[in-house]
Amino acid sequence: MSNVLPFKKPAAKPKGLCEHGFHKWKIVQEKQFDVKQGRLVTVYSCERCGEKKVKAIGKD
């Protein structure tokens, strides 16, 4: 008979949908004032991969 080897998954950060641009955004901090832009901004973070984005509120 032969020996059975256990299967181990690679220790990689699971992204799944995020690597194709389908993030699951959650508000981290709402209505934070950005001095450089001179306006209020909202900070978003992806629940799956941790990527962050900042969106300005008001005039563009």
Distance bins in CASP14 RR format, pairs under 12 A and 6 or more apart:
PFRMAT RR
TARGET T0000
AUTHOR 0000-0000-0000
RMODE 2
METHOD distances of the structure
MODEL  1
12 19 0 0 0 0 0 1 0 0 0 0 0
12 49 0 0 0 0 0 1 0 0 0 0 0
13 19 0 0 0 0 0 1 0 0 0 0 0
13 46 0 0 0 0 0 1 0 0 0 0 0
13 48 0 0 0 0 1 0 0 0 0 0 0
13 49 1 0 0 1 0 0 0 0 0 0 0
13 50 0 0 0 0 1 0 0 0 0 0 0
13 51 0 0 0 0 0 1 0 0 0 0 0
14 48 1 0 0 1 0 0 0 0 0 0 0
14 49 0 0 0 0 1 0 0 0 0 0 0
14 50 0 0 0 0 0 1 0 0 0 0 0
15 21 0 0 0 0 1 0 0 0 0 0 0
15 22 0 0 0 0 0 1 0 0 0 0 0
15 23 0 0 0 0 1 0 0 0 0 0 0
15 24 0 0 0 0 0 1 0 0 0 0 0
15 46 0 0 0 0 1 0 0 0 0 0 0
15 48 1 0 0 1 0 0 0 0 0 0 0
15 49 1 0 1 0 0 0 0 0 0 0 0
15 50 0 0 0 0 1 0 0 0 0 0 0
15 51 0 0 0 0 1 0 0 0 0 0 0
16 22 0 0 0 0 1 0 0 0 0 0 0
16 23 0 0 0 0 0 1 0 0 0 0 0
16 24 0 0 0 0 0 1 0 0 0 0 0
16 46 0 0 0 0 0 1 0 0 0 0 0
16 48 1 0 0 1 0 0 0 0 0 0 0
16 49 0 0 0 0 1 0 0 0 0 0 0
17 23 1 0 0 1 0 0 0 0 0 0 0
17 24 1 0 0 1 0 0 0 0 0 0 0
17 46 0 0 0 0 1 0 0 0 0 0 0
17 47 0 0 0 0 0 1 0 0 0 0 0
17 48 1 0 0 1 0 0 0 0 0 0 0
17 49 0 0 0 0 1 0 0 0 0 0 0
18 24 1 0 0 1 0 0 0 0 0 0 0
18 25 0 0 0 0 0 1 0 0 0 0 0
18 45 0 0 0 0 0 1 0 0 0 0 0
18 46 1 0 0 1 0 0 0 0 0 0 0
18 47 0 0 0 0 1 0 0 0 0 0 0
18 48 1 0 1 0 0 0 0 0 0 0 0
18 49 1 0 1 0 0 0 0 0 0 0 0
18 50 0 0 0 0 1 0 0 0 0 0 0
18 51 1 0 0 1 0 0 0 0 0 0 0
19 46 0 0 0 0 0 1 0 0 0 0 0
19 48 0 0 0 0 1 0 0 0 0 0 0
19 49 0 0 0 0 1 0 0 0 0 0 0
19 51 0 0 0 0 0 1 0 0 0 0 0
20 48 0 0 0 0 0 1 0 0 0 0 0
20 49 0 0 0 0 0 1 0 0 0 0 0
21 46 0 0 0 0 1 0 0 0 0 0 0
21 48 0 0 0 0 0 1 0 0 0 0 0
21 49 0 0 0 0 1 0 0 0 0 0 0
21 51 0 0 0 0 1 0 0 0 0 0 0
21 53 0 0 0 0 0 1 0 0 0 0 0
22 46 0 0 0 0 1 0 0 0 0 0 0
22 47 0 0 0 0 0 1 0 0 0 0 0
22 48 0 0 0 0 1 0 0 0 0 0 0
22 49 0 0 0 0 0 1 0 0 0 0 0
22 51 0 0 0 0 0 1 0 0 0 0 0
23 44 0 0 0 0 1 0 0 0 0 0 0
23 45 0 0 0 0 1 0 0 0 0 0 0
23 46 1 0 1 0 0 0 0 0 0 0 0
23 47 0 0 0 0 1 0 0 0 0 0 0
23 48 1 0 0 1 0 0 0 0 0 0 0
23 49 1 0 0 1 0 0 0 0 0 0 0
23 50 0 0 0 0 1 0 0 0 0 0 0
23 51 1 0 0 1 0 0 0 0 0 0 0
23 52 0 0 0 0 0 1 0 0 0 0 0
23 53 0 0 0 0 1 0 0 0 0 0 0
24 44 0 0 0 0 0 1 0 0 0 0 0
24 45 0 0 0 0 1 0 0 0 0 0 0
24 46 1 0 1 0 0 0 0 0 0 0 0
24 47 1 0 1 0 0 0 0 0 0 0 0
24 48 1 0 1 0 0 0 0 0 0 0 0
24 49 0 0 0 0 1 0 0 0 0 0 0
24 50 0 0 0 0 1 0 0 0 0 0 0
24 51 0 0 0 0 0 1 0 0 0 0 0
25 42 0 0 0 0 0 1 0 0 0 0 0
25 43 0 0 0 0 0 1 0 0 0 0 0
25 44 1 0 1 0 0 0 0 0 0 0 0
25 45 1 0 0 1 0 0 0 0 0 0 0
25 46 1 0 0 1 0 0 0 0 0 0 0
25 47 1 0 0 1 0 0 0 0 0 0 0
25 48 0 0 0 0 0 1 0 0 0 0 0
25 49 0 0 0 0 0 1 0 0 0 0 0
25 50 0 0 0 0 0 1 0 0 0 0 0
25 51 0 0 0 0 1 0 0 0 0 0 0
25 52 0 0 0 0 1 0 0 0 0 0 0
25 53 1 0 0 1 0 0 0 0 0 0 0
25 54 0 0 0 0 0 1 0 0 0 0 0
25 55 0 0 0 0 1 0 0 0 0 0 0
26 42 0 0 0 0 0 1 0 0 0 0 0
26 43 0 0 0 0 0 1 0 0 0 0 0
26 44 1 0 0 1 0 0 0 0 0 0 0
26 45 1 0 1 0 0 0 0 0 0 0 0
26 46 1 0 0 1 0 0 0 0 0 0 0
26 47 1 0 1 0 0 0 0 0 0 0 0
26 48 0 0 0 0 1 0 0 0 0 0 0
26 49 0 0 0 0 0 1 0 0 0 0 0
26 50 0 0 0 0 1 0 0 0 0 0 0
26 51 0 0 0 0 0 1 0 0 0 0 0
26 52 0 0 0 0 0 1 0 0 0 0 0
26 53 0 0 0 0 0 1 0 0 0 0 0
27 41 0 0 0 0 0 1 0 0 0 0 0
27 42 1 0 0 1 0 0 0 0 0 0 0
27 43 1 0 0 1 0 0 0 0 0 0 0
27 44 1 0 0 1 0 0 0 0 0 0 0
27 45 0 0 0 0 1 0 0 0 0 0 0
27 46 0 0 0 0 0 1 0 0 0 0 0
27 47 0 0 0 0 0 1 0 0 0 0 0
27 52 0 0 0 0 0 1 0 0 0 0 0
27 53 0 0 0 0 0 1 0 0 0 0 0
27 54 0 0 0 0 0 1 0 0 0 0 0
27 55 0 0 0 0 1 0 0 0 0 0 0
27 57 0 0 0 0 0 1 0 0 0 0 0
28 41 0 0 0 0 0 1 0 0 0 0 0
28 42 0 0 0 0 1 0 0 0 0 0 0
28 43 1 0 1 0 0 0 0 0 0 0 0
28 44 1 0 0 1 0 0 0 0 0 0 0
28 45 1 0 1 0 0 0 0 0 0 0 0
28 46 0 0 0 0 0 1 0 0 0 0 0
28 47 0 0 0 0 0 1 0 0 0 0 0
28 50 0 0 0 0 1 0 0 0 0 0 0
28 51 0 0 0 0 0 1 0 0 0 0 0
28 52 1 0 0 1 0 0 0 0 0 0 0
28 53 0 0 0 0 1 0 0 0 0 0 0
28 54 0 0 0 0 1 0 0 0 0 0 0
28 55 0 0 0 0 0 1 0 0 0 0 0
29 40 0 0 0 0 0 1 0 0 0 0 0
29 41 0 0 0 0 1 0 0 0 0 0 0
29 42 1 0 0 1 0 0 0 0 0 0 0
29 43 1 0 1 0 0 0 0 0 0 0 0
29 44 0 0 0 0 1 0 0 0 0 0 0
29 45 0 0 0 0 1 0 0 0 0 0 0
29 52 0 0 0 0 0 1 0 0 0 0 0
29 54 0 0 0 0 1 0 0 0 0 0 0
29 55 0 0 0 0 0 1 0 0 0 0 0
30 40 0 0 0 0 1 0 0 0 0 0 0
30 41 0 0 0 0 1 0 0 0 0 0 0
30 42 1 0 1 0 0 0 0 0 0 0 0
30 43 1 0 0 1 0 0 0 0 0 0 0
30 44 0 0 0 0 1 0 0 0 0 0 0
30 54 0 0 0 0 0 1 0 0 0 0 0
30 55 0 0 0 0 0 1 0 0 0 0 0
30 57 0 0 0 0 1 0 0 0 0 0 0
31 39 0 0 0 0 0 1 0 0 0 0 0
31 40 1 0 1 0 0 0 0 0 0 0 0
31 41 1 0 0 1 0 0 0 0 0 0 0
31 42 1 0 0 1 0 0 0 0 0 0 0
31 43 0 0 0 0 1 0 0 0 0 0 0
31 55 0 0 0 0 0 1 0 0 0 0 0
31 56 0 0 0 0 0 1 0 0 0 0 0
31 57 1 0 0 1 0 0 0 0 0 0 0
31 58 0 0 0 0 0 1 0 0 0 0 0
32 38 0 0 0 0 0 1 0 0 0 0 0
32 39 0 0 0 0 0 1 0 0 0 0 0
32 40 1 0 0 1 0 0 0 0 0 0 0
32 41 1 0 1 0 0 0 0 0 0 0 0
32 42 1 0 0 1 0 0 0 0 0 0 0
32 43 1 0 0 1 0 0 0 0 0 0 0
32 44 0 0 0 0 0 1 0 0 0 0 0
32 54 0 0 0 0 1 0 0 0 0 0 0
32 55 0 0 0 0 0 1 0 0 0 0 0
32 56 0 0 0 0 0 1 0 0 0 0 0
32 57 0 0 0 0 1 0 0 0 0 0 0
33 39 1 0 0 1 0 0 0 0 0 0 0
33 40 1 0 1 0 0 0 0 0 0 0 0
33 41 1 0 0 1 0 0 0 0 0 0 0
33 42 0 0 0 0 0 1 0 0 0 0 0
33 43 0 0 0 0 0 1 0 0 0 0 0
33 54 0 0 0 0 0 1 0 0 0 0 0
33 56 0 0 0 0 0 1 0 0 0 0 0
33 57 0 0 0 0 0 1 0 0 0 0 0
34 40 1 0 0 1 0 0 0 0 0 0 0
34 41 1 0 1 0 0 0 0 0 0 0 0
34 42 0 0 0 0 0 1 0 0 0 0 0
34 43 0 0 0 0 1 0 0 0 0 0 0
34 54 1 0 0 1 0 0 0 0 0 0 0
34 55 0 0 0 0 0 1 0 0 0 0 0
34 56 1 0 0 1 0 0 0 0 0 0 0
34 57 0 0 0 0 1 0 0 0 0 0 0
34 58 0 0 0 0 0 1 0 0 0 0 0
35 41 0 0 0 0 0 1 0 0 0 0 0
36 54 0 0 0 0 0 1 0 0 0 0 0
36 56 0 0 0 0 0 1 0 0 0 0 0
37 54 0 0 0 0 1 0 0 0 0 0 0
37 55 0 0 0 0 0 1 0 0 0 0 0
37 56 1 0 1 0 0 0 0 0 0 0 0
37 57 0 0 0 0 0 1 0 0 0 0 0
37 58 0 0 0 0 0 1 0 0 0 0 0
37 59 0 0 0 0 0 1 0 0 0 0 0
37 60 0 0 0 0 0 1 0 0 0 0 0
38 56 0 0 0 0 1 0 0 0 0 0 0
38 57 0 0 0 0 0 1 0 0 0 0 0
38 58 0 0 0 0 0 1 0 0 0 0 0
38 59 0 0 0 0 0 1 0 0 0 0 0
39 54 0 0 0 0 0 1 0 0 0 0 0
39 55 0 0 0 0 0 1 0 0 0 0 0
39 56 1 0 1 0 0 0 0 0 0 0 0
39 57 1 0 0 1 0 0 0 0 0 0 0
39 58 1 0 0 1 0 0 0 0 0 0 0
39 59 1 0 0 1 0 0 0 0 0 0 0
39 60 0 0 0 0 1 0 0 0 0 0 0
40 54 0 0 0 0 0 1 0 0 0 0 0
40 55 0 0 0 0 1 0 0 0 0 0 0
40 56 1 0 0 1 0 0 0 0 0 0 0
40 57 1 0 1 0 0 0 0 0 0 0 0
40 58 1 0 0 1 0 0 0 0 0 0 0
40 59 0 0 0 0 0 1 0 0 0 0 0
41 52 0 0 0 0 0 1 0 0 0 0 0
41 53 0 0 0 0 0 1 0 0 0 0 0
41 54 1 0 1 0 0 0 0 0 0 0 0
41 55 1 0 0 1 0 0 0 0 0 0 0
41 56 1 0 1 0 0 0 0 0 0 0 0
41 57 1 0 0 1 0 0 0 0 0 0 0
41 58 0 0 0 0 1 0 0 0 0 0 0
42 52 0 0 0 0 0 1 0 0 0 0 0
42 53 0 0 0 0 1 0 0 0 0 0 0
42 54 1 0 0 1 0 0 0 0 0 0 0
42 55 1 0 1 0 0 0 0 0 0 0 0
42 56 0 0 0 0 1 0 0 0 0 0 0
42 57 1 0 0 1 0 0 0 0 0 0 0
42 58 0 0 0 0 0 1 0 0 0 0 0
43 50 0 0 0 0 0 1 0 0 0 0 0
43 51 0 0 0 0 0 1 0 0 0 0 0
43 52 1 0 0 1 0 0 0 0 0 0 0
43 53 1 0 0 1 0 0 0 0 0 0 0
43 54 1 0 1 0 0 0 0 0 0 0 0
43 55 0 0 0 0 1 0 0 0 0 0 0
43 56 0 0 0 0 0 1 0 0 0 0 0
43 57 0 0 0 0 0 1 0 0 0 0 0
44 50 0 0 0 0 0 1 0 0 0 0 0
44 51 0 0 0 0 1 0 0 0 0 0 0
44 52 1 0 0 1 0 0 0 0 0 0 0
44 53 1 0 1 0 0 0 0 0 0 0 0
44 54 1 0 0 1 0 0 0 0 0 0 0
44 55 1 0 0 1 0 0 0 0 0 0 0
44 56 0 0 0 0 0 1 0 0 0 0 0
45 51 1 0 0 1 0 0 0 0 0 0 0
45 52 1 0 1 0 0 0 0 0 0 0 0
45 53 0 0 0 0 1 0 0 0 0 0 0
45 54 0 0 0 0 0 1 0 0 0 0 0
45 55 0 0 0 0 0 1 0 0 0 0 0
46 52 1 0 0 1 0 0 0 0 0 0 0
46 53 0 0 0 0 1 0 0 0 0 0 0
END
